Each structure stands twice: as structure tokens, then as C-alpha cells.
């Protein structure tokens, strides 16, 4: 560039000197057109300089995007490392089980909490498929949840699943599956959160059992008895229903108090349990009234079972809280048929007849009496 400038300056100087000749001094100066021609030196330097300049421009043009790309890559790597660190920090510090899985459901990571729930051996469920962790009848539901997370169309909601583990271990868990996005927003894996609901399920079972169990005697209550009655009627397997009523129970309560009366109820409940057949249903259906379902039993078999219960009480006395009490019961037996209300009314009618005839006895429903007499 310096050589180029010097060459141009020299050319201009020589042209100016030529235009100011001694003969022209003192005369009018007429304007002339001057043509400046570059020297050979300038002509040689120009292509080399142009090529170098072009090369530099191209070099900078290519280097700048590469530098920007490198910086962007390093920034993405930093963000990814930070995200991984946050992910593992959360996974390791929570009591929930955190599983990471591929798009097909294969587990690639399990948080330390997975070792404490008693479902898997050392190493947890890594390598297993999420669908294989739940009971077979619910795999379709979990599969739909996984598919929704992968597609981004599902809702990340908690669902209850019965999980199965190694060597027959099992447990109830709430499960939520969410997509795990990369820094560029692309979903390449999913995260499954698992939290145990064993305590809640145990409480629900207790509440359910309490809803179907008589707290005083431990027998089934009326609600459970009606449900079992409807079940047997629906199966149309035949059988009989028996109703028992403790004789003069209110008088016993008034004379000896409710504590003694409660123990008499428990005594009778235990007696029924011990004397009925293995598949029979025993329930306290209200007050001093008890019911027994004898599915598949003939009239004679039902009479035998009921008579055995009554004879165990009749003519005997019991010591309850240092009080000697005499306990007896009346019973009515009917055929399992029609609706639940019809079967109960028929058995209750037979029970009322037994009480009207002096108590401490068994009576058959009219239909059973007719059937028995027709066989004779």
C-alpha cells in the first residue's frame, strides 16, 4: 500500500512539472486535460493486494460463524450439565422414586430411593421396561400414559398402580410420567415419579372392612350380608337362609346391664362361627338378630346346622362377668330364591312364627314346609 501511494504521488508530480514549461511563463495559461497513468510498479502490486484482501475477508467471514457455533455449543453443554446436576440433585434428595426411561419405556436410571421400597434387588429396575413393573391387568393403562408423555399429548397426572417386583414383592404406588426435554426442547426420554401409598391403602382397607364388619362382634354386618345374599341369588346355586334372634335379650340387658349384654352377643357370635359350615356367611344384621347364608344347602342340611346351634344354647346357663345368665335363641329358615327382600321376609316370617310358638325353636318358611311334606 505504501509503494502504491508513493507511485501515484510521483506520477502526479511529473505531470505537473511538464505542464509548467519555461515558454509558458508569463503567458495566459489554458486549461489542459491531464491523464494520470499508473506506473508499472502500481500495476504489479494491485492484483496481489486485491487477492490478499479477498483472502482476509473470506477468512474472517468463515471464522466468525465457526466461533459463534463453538460458543453456542459450549453454552449448550454447560446448560445440559447444569440441568443434569439439578435433575440428579432433586432425584437423590426426594423420598419419591425417580426413574428415567427411554422413549420405549426402558429404565436407564433409578434414584437411590428405589432401593428402599423393597420391590427390587440391588441396581433397582434399570434395564427393565416400565410396563413390566405393574400388574399385568394395568399394563395397558400405563402404556397409554407412557405414549401420552412421549407424544406430549398426555396430562402429567398421578395415577394409582399396583407394582410388582422381584420374588413376588408388591405394593401400591402413585405414578406420574412426564417428558424430559433437552436444551433445544426435544423430548428424548421420560421421567416417572413413584410415591408409595401403602399407608393410605391400608387405611382404605380398614375403612372398607369397617363398613362391612360389625365392630362389636367382628362378624359381617347387614350391608355385607345383603351383598353376599344378592351374590348367591345371582349365581342361582340354591341354598338356604337362616335368621336367629336371642330370646328375651332386652330383659337380659335391663337386668344385668349393657356390658353383660354385649358379652352375650359376642358369645353367640363365636358359637355361630364354630358350628356353621366353612363356606357359610355369618352376620349380625341388627340388635340381637343374626343371619347365616348356607349356599347350596338342602332343607335338611340347613335344619341340621340350625338345630345344632339351638341345642348348644338350650337348657344351659353361662357365666358372664360373674353373672349367671340363661341364653336361648329362636330361628327361621327359608329357601334362597327370588329377590333378596323376598328371601329375608320369608326367613323373618318363619322366625316370628318360632317366637310366637314359645321361642327356643326352629321354624321353616311355609314354602319349605310344603316342600318337605310333599316329599313325605
C-alpha positions as CSV (number, residue, x, y, z in Angstrom):
1,X,0.0,0.0,0.0
2,X,2.9,2.4,0.8
3,X,4.5,1.6,-2.6
4,X,1.2,2.2,-4.3
5,X,0.8,5.6,-2.6
6,X,4.4,6.7,-3.5
7,X,4.0,5.7,-7.1
8,X,0.8,7.7,-7.6
9,X,2.3,10.8,-5.9
10,X,5.3,10.6,-8.2
11,X,3.1,10.4,-11.3
12,X,1.1,13.4,-10.3
13,X,4.3,15.4,-9.6
14,X,5.8,14.7,-13.0
15,X,2.7,15.7,-14.8
16,X,2.5,19.0,-13.0
17,X,6.2,19.8,-13.9
18,X,5.6,19.0,-17.5
19,X,2.7,21.4,-17.7
20,X,4.7,24.4,-16.3
21,X,7.4,24.8,-19.1
22,X,9.6,27.9,-19.3
23,X,8.0,29.0,-22.6
24,X,4.6,29.3,-20.9
25,X,5.8,31.6,-18.2
26,X,4.2,35.0,-18.3
27,X,1.5,33.8,-20.9
28,X,-2.2,33.1,-20.3
29,X,-2.5,29.6,-19.1
30,X,-5.0,27.5,-20.9
31,X,-6.5,24.6,-19.1
32,X,-5.4,21.2,-20.3
33,X,-6.6,17.8,-19.7
34,X,-4.2,15.7,-17.7
35,X,-4.3,12.0,-17.8
36,X,-2.7,10.2,-14.9
37,X,-1.4,6.7,-15.8
38,X,-0.3,4.4,-13.1
39,X,3.2,3.2,-13.2
40,X,4.2,-0.3,-14.0
41,X,5.1,-0.6,-10.3
42,X,1.5,0.1,-9.3
43,X,0.1,-2.3,-11.9
44,X,2.1,-5.1,-10.5
45,X,1.2,-4.5,-6.9
46,X,-2.6,-4.2,-7.4
47,X,-3.6,-7.9,-8.1
48,X,-1.5,-9.2,-5.2
49,X,-3.1,-6.7,-2.7
50,X,-6.6,-7.5,-4.0
51,X,-6.1,-11.2,-3.6
52,X,-4.7,-10.8,-0.1
53,X,-7.6,-8.6,0.9
54,X,-10.1,-11.1,-0.5
55,X,-8.5,-13.9,1.3
56,X,-8.6,-12.0,4.6
57,X,-12.2,-11.1,4.1
58,X,-13.1,-14.8,3.3
59,X,-11.1,-15.9,6.4
60,X,-13.0,-13.6,8.7
61,X,-16.3,-14.5,7.1
62,X,-15.7,-18.2,7.8
63,X,-14.1,-17.8,11.2
64,X,-16.9,-15.7,12.7
65,X,-19.7,-18.3,12.3
66,X,-17.4,-21.1,13.5
67,X,-16.5,-19.1,16.6
68,X,-20.2,-18.3,17.2
69,X,-21.1,-22.0,16.7
70,X,-18.3,-23.1,19.1
71,X,-19.5,-20.6,21.8
72,X,-23.1,-21.8,21.3
73,X,-22.0,-25.4,21.6
74,X,-20.1,-24.7,24.8
75,X,-23.1,-22.8,26.2
76,X,-25.5,-25.7,25.4
77,X,-23.1,-28.2,27.0
78,X,-22.9,-26.0,30.1
79,X,-26.7,-25.8,30.3
80,X,-27.0,-29.6,29.8
81,X,-24.5,-30.2,32.6
82,X,-26.4,-27.8,34.9
83,X,-29.7,-29.5,34.0
84,X,-28.3,-32.9,34.7
85,X,-26.9,-31.7,38.1
86,X,-30.2,-30.2,39.1
87,X,-32.0,-33.4,38.0
88,X,-29.8,-35.7,40.0
89,X,-29.9,-33.4,43.0
90,X,-33.7,-33.5,43.0
91,X,-33.8,-37.2,42.3
92,X,-31.3,-38.0,45.1
93,X,-32.9,-35.7,47.7
94,X,-36.5,-36.7,47.4
95,X,-38.2,-39.6,49.1
96,X,-40.1,-40.4,45.9
97,X,-38.6,-42.9,43.5
98,X,-37.5,-41.2,40.3
99,X,-37.0,-43.4,37.2
100,X,-35.6,-42.2,33.8
101,X,-36.6,-44.2,30.8
102,X,-36.1,-44.2,27.0
103,X,-38.9,-43.5,24.7
104,X,-39.8,-47.2,24.5
105,X,-40.0,-47.3,28.3
106,X,-36.6,-49.0,29.1
107,X,-35.4,-47.7,32.5
108,X,-31.9,-46.2,32.3
109,X,-31.7,-44.5,35.7
110,X,-33.2,-45.1,39.2
111,X,-32.8,-42.8,42.1
112,X,-31.4,-44.1,45.4
113,X,-34.9,-44.2,46.9
114,X,-35.7,-47.2,44.6
115,X,-33.6,-49.4,46.9
116,X,-35.6,-48.6,49.9
117,X,-39.1,-49.6,48.8
118,X,-38.5,-53.4,48.9
119,X,-39.5,-54.2,45.3
120,X,-36.2,-54.7,43.6
121,X,-32.8,-56.1,44.2
122,X,-29.6,-54.1,44.1
123,X,-29.5,-52.0,41.0
124,X,-33.2,-51.5,41.0
125,X,-35.3,-51.7,37.9
126,X,-32.6,-50.5,35.5
127,X,-32.9,-52.3,32.2
128,X,-36.5,-53.3,32.8
129,X,-39.4,-51.8,31.0
130,X,-41.8,-49.5,32.8
131,X,-44.7,-51.7,31.7
132,X,-43.3,-54.7,33.3
133,X,-43.2,-53.0,36.7
134,X,-47.1,-53.0,37.1
135,X,-49.6,-55.8,37.5
136,X,-50.5,-57.4,34.1
137,X,-54.1,-56.1,34.2
138,X,-52.9,-52.5,34.3
139,X,-50.2,-52.5,31.7
140,X,-52.5,-51.2,29.1
141,X,-53.3,-48.1,31.2
142,X,-49.6,-47.4,31.9
143,X,-48.8,-47.9,28.3
144,X,-51.3,-45.2,27.3
145,X,-49.8,-42.9,29.9
146,X,-46.3,-43.5,28.6
147,X,-47.4,-42.9,25.0
148,X,-49.1,-39.6,26.0
149,X,-45.9,-38.4,27.7
150,X,-43.7,-39.4,24.6
151,X,-46.1,-37.6,22.2
152,X,-46.6,-34.6,24.5
153,X,-50.3,-35.1,24.3
154,X,-50.9,-36.6,27.7
155,X,-51.6,-35.0,31.0
156,X,-49.0,-35.4,33.7
157,X,-51.4,-36.6,36.4
158,X,-50.9,-39.1,39.3
159,X,-52.4,-42.5,38.8
160,X,-52.7,-45.5,41.2
161,X,-50.9,-48.7,40.1
162,X,-50.2,-52.0,41.8
163,X,-46.5,-52.5,41.3
164,X,-44.8,-56.0,41.3
165,X,-41.2,-56.6,42.0
166,X,-38.7,-59.4,42.5
167,X,-39.6,-62.6,44.3
168,X,-43.3,-61.8,44.4
169,X,-42.9,-58.4,46.2
170,X,-45.7,-55.9,45.5
171,X,-47.0,-52.5,46.7
172,X,-49.4,-49.7,45.8
173,X,-47.9,-46.6,44.3
174,X,-49.0,-43.4,42.6
175,X,-47.2,-42.9,39.3
176,X,-46.7,-39.8,37.2
177,X,-44.9,-39.9,33.8
178,X,-43.6,-36.7,32.2
179,X,-41.5,-35.9,29.1
180,X,-37.9,-34.9,29.7
181,X,-36.8,-32.3,27.2
182,X,-33.3,-31.4,26.0
183,X,-32.0,-27.9,25.9
184,X,-33.4,-27.5,22.4
185,X,-36.9,-28.6,23.6
186,X,-36.7,-32.1,22.0
187,X,-38.2,-35.0,24.0
188,X,-35.7,-37.9,24.1
189,X,-36.7,-39.6,27.3
190,X,-39.3,-39.6,30.1
191,X,-39.2,-39.3,33.9
192,X,-41.5,-41.5,36.0
193,X,-42.1,-40.4,39.6
194,X,-43.3,-43.1,42.1
195,X,-44.6,-42.5,45.6
196,X,-45.8,-45.1,48.0
197,X,-49.5,-45.0,49.1
198,X,-49.3,-48.2,51.2
199,X,-50.5,-46.4,54.3
200,X,-53.4,-44.8,52.6
201,X,-54.4,-48.1,51.0
202,X,-54.2,-49.8,54.4
203,X,-56.4,-47.2,55.9
204,X,-58.8,-47.5,53.0
205,X,-58.9,-51.3,53.5
206,X,-59.6,-50.7,57.2
207,X,-62.4,-48.3,56.4
208,X,-63.8,-50.7,53.9
209,X,-63.6,-53.6,56.3
210,X,-65.2,-51.4,59.0
211,X,-68.0,-50.6,56.6
212,X,-68.7,-54.3,56.1
213,X,-67.9,-55.5,59.6
214,X,-69.9,-55.3,62.9
215,X,-67.4,-53.7,65.3
216,X,-69.0,-55.4,68.4
217,X,-68.8,-59.0,67.3
218,X,-66.3,-58.9,64.3
219,X,-68.9,-60.6,62.1
220,X,-70.1,-59.3,58.8
221,X,-72.7,-56.5,59.1
222,X,-76.1,-56.2,57.5
223,X,-74.6,-54.4,54.4
224,X,-72.1,-57.2,53.8
225,X,-74.8,-59.9,54.4
226,X,-77.2,-58.3,51.8
227,X,-74.3,-58.1,49.3
228,X,-73.5,-61.8,49.8
229,X,-77.2,-62.7,49.6
230,X,-77.6,-60.9,46.3
231,X,-74.4,-62.6,45.0
232,X,-75.7,-66.1,45.8
233,X,-79.1,-65.3,44.4
234,X,-77.4,-64.1,41.2
235,X,-75.5,-67.3,40.9
236,X,-78.7,-69.3,41.3
237,X,-76.8,-72.0,43.1
238,X,-79.6,-72.7,45.6
239,X,-79.3,-73.0,49.3
240,X,-81.0,-71.6,52.4
241,X,-81.0,-68.5,54.6
242,X,-81.4,-68.7,58.4
243,X,-82.2,-65.9,60.8
244,X,-81.6,-66.1,64.6
245,X,-82.9,-63.9,67.4
246,X,-81.7,-64.2,71.0
247,X,-84.7,-64.8,73.3
248,X,-85.6,-62.1,75.9
249,X,-82.4,-60.2,75.2
250,X,-83.8,-56.8,76.1
251,X,-84.9,-58.1,79.5
252,X,-81.3,-59.5,80.0
253,X,-79.9,-56.1,79.1
254,X,-82.2,-54.4,81.6
255,X,-81.4,-56.8,84.4
256,X,-77.7,-57.2,84.1
257,X,-76.6,-54.1,82.1
258,X,-75.3,-53.5,78.6
259,X,-71.8,-54.8,79.3
260,X,-73.2,-58.2,80.1
261,X,-75.5,-58.0,77.1
262,X,-72.6,-57.1,74.8
263,X,-70.6,-60.1,76.0
264,X,-73.7,-62.4,75.4
265,X,-73.8,-61.1,71.8
266,X,-70.1,-61.9,71.4
267,X,-70.6,-65.3,72.9
268,X,-73.4,-66.1,70.5
269,X,-71.3,-64.8,67.5
270,X,-68.4,-67.1,68.4
271,X,-70.8,-70.0,68.8
272,X,-72.2,-69.4,65.3
273,X,-68.7,-69.2,63.8
274,X,-67.8,-72.6,65.3
275,X,-70.9,-74.5,64.3
276,X,-71.7,-73.4,60.7
277,X,-70.0,-74.9,57.6
278,X,-66.8,-73.4,56.3
279,X,-68.4,-71.7,53.3
280,X,-71.3,-70.2,55.2
281,X,-71.6,-66.5,55.8
282,X,-72.4,-65.4,59.4
283,X,-73.5,-61.8,60.1
284,X,-75.1,-59.7,62.8
285,X,-77.8,-57.9,61.0
286,X,-79.1,-55.7,63.8
287,X,-79.6,-55.7,67.5
288,X,-79.8,-59.2,68.8
289,X,-80.6,-60.6,65.3
290,X,-78.1,-62.7,63.3
291,X,-78.2,-64.2,59.9
292,X,-76.5,-67.2,58.2
293,X,-76.3,-67.9,54.5
294,X,-76.0,-71.6,53.6
295,X,-75.3,-71.7,49.8
296,X,-76.0,-75.0,48.2
297,X,-77.5,-76.5,51.3
298,X,-80.7,-78.6,51.2
299,X,-83.5,-78.0,53.6
300,X,-82.3,-81.0,55.7
301,X,-78.7,-79.7,55.8
302,X,-79.9,-76.3,56.8
303,X,-82.1,-77.7,59.6
304,X,-79.2,-79.8,60.9
305,X,-76.9,-76.8,61.2
306,X,-79.5,-74.5,62.8
307,X,-80.7,-77.2,65.2
308,X,-77.1,-77.8,66.3
309,X,-76.7,-74.1,67.2
310,X,-80.0,-74.0,69.1
311,X,-79.3,-77.2,71.1
312,X,-75.9,-75.8,72.1
313,X,-77.7,-73.0,73.9
314,X,-81.0,-74.6,75.0
315,X,-81.2,-75.5,78.7
316,X,-77.8,-74.2,79.6
317,X,-76.5,-71.4,81.7
318,X,-73.4,-69.2,81.1
319,X,-71.2,-67.3,83.4
320,X,-70.7,-63.8,82.1
321,X,-68.8,-61.3,84.3
322,X,-69.6,-63.4,87.4
323,X,-73.3,-63.3,86.4
324,X,-75.1,-66.5,85.5
325,X,-77.3,-66.0,82.5
326,X,-79.6,-68.3,80.6
327,X,-79.4,-67.8,76.9
328,X,-81.6,-69.3,74.1
329,X,-82.5,-68.4,70.6
330,X,-85.2,-68.8,68.0
331,X,-84.6,-69.4,64.3
332,X,-86.4,-69.3,61.0
333,X,-85.1,-70.9,57.7
334,X,-86.2,-70.1,54.2
335,X,-85.1,-71.1,50.7
336,X,-82.6,-68.9,48.8
337,X,-84.8,-67.7,45.9
338,X,-86.5,-64.6,44.4
339,X,-85.1,-61.3,45.4
340,X,-83.0,-60.5,48.5
341,X,-86.0,-58.8,50.1
342,X,-88.2,-61.8,49.4
343,X,-85.7,-64.2,50.9
344,X,-85.3,-62.1,54.0
345,X,-89.0,-61.6,54.5
346,X,-89.6,-65.4,54.1
347,X,-87.0,-66.2,56.7
348,X,-88.1,-63.5,59.1
349,X,-91.7,-64.7,58.9
350,X,-90.5,-68.2,59.9
351,X,-88.6,-66.6,62.8
352,X,-91.6,-64.7,64.0
353,X,-93.6,-68.0,64.0
354,X,-90.9,-69.6,66.1
355,X,-91.1,-66.8,68.6
356,X,-94.9,-66.9,68.7
357,X,-94.8,-70.6,69.4
358,X,-92.8,-70.2,72.6
359,X,-89.2,-69.4,71.4
360,X,-86.1,-71.6,71.7
361,X,-87.2,-73.4,68.5
362,X,-86.7,-73.6,64.7
363,X,-89.4,-73.0,62.2
364,X,-89.3,-73.4,58.4
365,X,-90.8,-70.9,56.0
366,X,-94.2,-72.0,54.6
367,X,-92.7,-72.9,51.2
368,X,-90.1,-75.2,52.8
369,X,-92.7,-76.9,54.9
370,X,-94.8,-77.6,51.8
371,X,-91.8,-79.0,50.0
372,X,-90.9,-81.2,52.9
373,X,-94.4,-82.5,53.3
374,X,-94.8,-83.2,49.6
375,X,-91.7,-85.4,49.7
376,X,-93.2,-87.4,52.5
